[in-house]
Amino acid sequence: MKRNRIAEKGERSLKFVAYSVTIFFVISAIVPLLWMINSSLKDNQSIDAVPIKWLPSVPHAITVTIDYTGMEAEDELYYEKEAMKATWFPWMVNLKENIGEVVIRGVRDGQLIYKAKTPSSSFHTGQPLVVPSTLFNDAMINFKLPIIKEQKLSKYEWYGEQGKQAGSASSSSEDTISNQFLSFYSSTPFVSGKVIAIQEAPKWIRMLESYLSLNKIAQVTAGNLGFFQYLLNSTIVTLSSVVLQLVLGGMAGYALSHLIASKKLKFVLLMFFLATIMIPDISLLLPLYLTMKKLQLVNTLLAIILPHSAWGIVIFLFKGFFDQLPHELMQAARVDGASEFRTFTQLVMPLSIPIFTVVAVMTFIPVWNEFMWPLIVTKSPENWTFTVALNDLQSQSSIHQNTIMASSVIAMIPLLIVFLTCQKYIEKGVAFTGVKG
């Protein structure tokens, strides 16, 4: 028979307040996250649009067909310049339009002789160098083509005068961007061939161009890996710091809890480790930098890792957890002839997974998000962590807001994965660490 529980006075009000506060904070955390992801998929104009555009629009792919039938045959370089002028000049004029890619097709006598494709990620990366303004001339492309080739901003395919079957092409007068491109070709002498067709179609995959643009911008300073070089550096620094904290902090906490017999010495050491928490991090920057300079580690990843080798708070947390473990288990292991190291690795560690998880997450988050120390101790872009790279990106005048949002989304993913996978152990570790007896 089910018993009727007597509700205490104010219990419903307390539950209502608790759930209301929880829901409020959940929404407060989720809404900015969703807006950041949403903004990373938008074009730059949609982010600043008034009224607000809540959903990203689909970029359009523009395909332009230029006919050279009846004209004198030229070499490959001539047609490559034609393709670049037909791509970069009208795109710059229509910079505010949501264009995902531009494809230029050159045909002669029904045969396709060349094809050039430029995605928006490449255009927005190279635009400050190739077409910084809307003032164009024919000679300009002679200086800009080497930049386009060097940075691989446009993909150009040459099929030769024999070419291959071009297929049919048609235009739609209802497409706004197509009409603007056609108006540019009609009113300027930059393209010698005859524009016979301009096709326009939505392309969903180009909504991710801000992420590709981020990587292309980073390749200029970080090398072939681009932004992934910064993420790799952050991963190496963070995982190394976590391992050092777990090994050194765990062994120090075990020694304080089970190996040091003198209560007075144990108290003095514990207070020493706790005292390090009260030292402001900013006051340690200069002595740390001078130390790394003496060790000749400046501008290396090791210089970022070493200051995170052992924190006083980590040792304190380990000791608090190890104090809860039964002393009889350790004593039995010693009686069986196990060394202290074997006791720690084979007995204590399997029983202490919650606190190891708490310390790992507690180390992972601040080290992953750290900015000031990596900025001071590293000078070469190939050694930057992603936080330093983000600061450099934001200082560039040509960077777009959707690119910055894309970098923030990428940097947030590891933190989200760590928190979701370790949440159960975090709660268990905090409960064990905070309870005495």
C-alpha positions, 0 to 999 in steps of 0.5 A, spaced: 500 500 500 502 506 497 504 511 503 501 518 503 507 523 504 506 529 508 508 535 504 512 540 508 510 547 508 513 551 503 516 545 499 512 546 493 514 554 492 521 551 493 521 546 488 518 552 483 523 557 485 529 551 484 526 549 477 525 556 475 532 558 476 535 552 473 531 553 467 533 560 467 540 558 467 540 553 462 536 558 457 542 563 458 547 558 457 544 555 451 541 561 447 548 564 446 551 557 444 546 557 439 546 564 436 554 563 435 553 556 431 547 560 427 552 566 426 558 562 424 553 559 418 551 566 416 554 571 411 557 577 414 551 582 412 546 577 415 549 578 422 549 585 422 542 585 418 536 590 421 531 587 423 535 581 425 535 575 421 534 569 425 536 563 420 542 563 415 540 564 408 543 559 403 549 561 399 548 561 391 553 558 386 554 562 380 556 559 373 558 564 367 559 561 360 563 565 356 563 564 348 570 565 344 567 562 338 569 567 332 575 570 336 582 569 334 585 563 339 590 565 344 594 561 349 592 558 356 595 564 360 590 569 356 584 565 358 586 564 365 586 572 366 580 572 362 577 567 368 580 571 373 577 577 371 570 574 370 570 572 377 574 577 382 572 583 379 564 582 378 564 579 385 568 585 388 562 589 386 557 585 389 561 583 395 554 584 399 551 579 396 551 572 399 555 568 394 557 561 395 562 560 389 563 562 382 564 558 376 567 560 369 566 556 363 570 558 357 567 555 350 569 555 343 565 552 337 561 548 342 567 545 346 569 547 353 576 550 353 577 552 360 573 552 367 575 556 373 572 555 380 572 560 386 569 558 393 567 564 397 572 562 402 578 563 397 575 569 395 574 572 402 581 570 404 584 573 398 580 579 397 584 584 401 590 582 396 587 581 390 581 586 389 582 591 395 577 596 392 572 596 386 577 600 381 579 595 376 583 595 370 586 590 365 593 591 367 591 589 374 590 582 373 597 581 371 600 583 378 594 579 382 594 572 378 601 570 381 598 571 388 591 567 386 596 562 384 601 562 390 595 562 395 591 557 390 585 561 391 582 559 384 582 552 381 583 553 374 583 547 369 585 548 362 582 543 357 586 546 350 583 548 344 580 541 342 576 541 349 571 537 351 563 537 350 561 543 353 553 541 354 547 546 354 547 552 358 541 557 359 540 563 363 534 565 368 532 573 368 529 572 375 535 571 379 538 578 382 545 576 382 545 573 375 542 580 373 548 584 377 553 579 374 550 580 367 550 588 368 557 588 370 559 584 364 555 588 359 558 595 362 565 593 362 570 591 357 574 586 362 572 580 358 573 579 351 568 573 350 561 573 349 557 572 356 552 567 353 549 564 360 549 565 367 546 560 372 544 561 379 542 556 384 543 555 392 548 551 394 547 548 401 554 546 402 557 553 402 554 555 408 560 552 411 565 556 408 566 560 414 570 554 417 574 553 410 575 561 410 578 560 417 583 555 415 585 558 409 587 565 413 591 561 418 595 557 413 598 564 411 602 564 418 601 557 421 603 553 415 599 547 411 595 545 417 592 552 418 587 553 424 588 545 426 596 547 427 593 552 433 588 546 435 594 541 435 598 546 439 593 547 444 591 539 445 599 538 446 599 543 451 593 541 455 593 533 455 601 534 457 599 539 463 593 534 465 598 528 465 603 532 469 597 534 474 595 527 475 601 524 476 605 529 480 599 531 484 596 524 485 603 522 487 604 528 492 597 527 495 598 520 496 604 521 500 601 527 504 595 522 506 599 515 507 606 516 507 608 521 511 607 519 519 608 526 522 602 530 523 606 536 524 610 536 517 604 533 514 600 540 516 606 544 514 606 541 507 599 542 506 599 549 508 605 550 503 601 547 497 595 551 499 599 558 500 600 557 493 593 558 491 593 565 494 599 568 489 596 572 484 597 569 477 599 575 474 605 576 479 608 570 476 608 572 469 615 575 470 619 570 474 616 565 470 618 568 463 625 569 466 626 562 468 624 559 461 629 564 458 634 561 463 632 554 461 632 557 453 625 554 453 622 561 450 618 560 444 616 553 445 610 549 447 614 546 453 615 553 456 607 553 456 606 546 459 611 546 465 608 552 469 602 547 469 606 541 472 603 541 479 598 546 482 597 546 490 589 546 489 590 539 485 595 536 491 590 538 496 584 535 492 588 528 491 589 528 499 582 530 501 580 524 497 585 519 499 584 520 506 577 517 505 580 510 502 580 505 507 587 505 510 587 497 511 587 496 504 594 499 503 596 496 510 594 489 507 598 491 500 604 492 504 604 486 508 603 482 501 610 485 499 607 490 494 611 496 493 608 503 495 608 505 487 605 498 486 600 500 491 598 506 488 598 504 481 594 498 482 590 499 488 589 506 489 588 509 482 582 504 480 579 506 487 580 514 485 577 514 478 572 520 480 578 524 483 582 523 477 577 525 473 575 531 477 582 534 476 583 532 469 577 536 467 579 542 472 586 542 469 583 541 462 578 547 462 583 553 464 589 550 460 585 550 454 582 557 455 589 560 457 591 566 453 596 571 457 601 566 458 602 563 451 601 570 448 607 572 452 612 566 452 611 564 444 612 569 439 612 564 432 605 563 430 607 555 429 607 555 436 601 559 438 595 556 441 588 557 439 587 563 444 593 567 441 590 565 434 583 568 436 586 574 438 590 575 432 584 574 428 580 579 431 585 584 430 585 583 423 581 589 419 579 584 414 576 578 418 569 577 418 564 576 424 562 569 421 569 567 421 570 569 428 564 565 430 566 559 426 573 559 430 569 559 437 565 554 435 571 549 433 574 551 440 568 550 444 567 542 441 573 539 446 570 542 452 563 540 450 565 533 449 570 533 456 564 535 460 559 531 457 563 525 457 565 526 464 559 529 468 558 523 472 565 522 475 565 529 476 559 529 480 562 523 484 568 526 485 566 532 488 561 529 493 567 524 495 572 530 496 567 534 500 565 529 505 569 527 511 569 521 515 
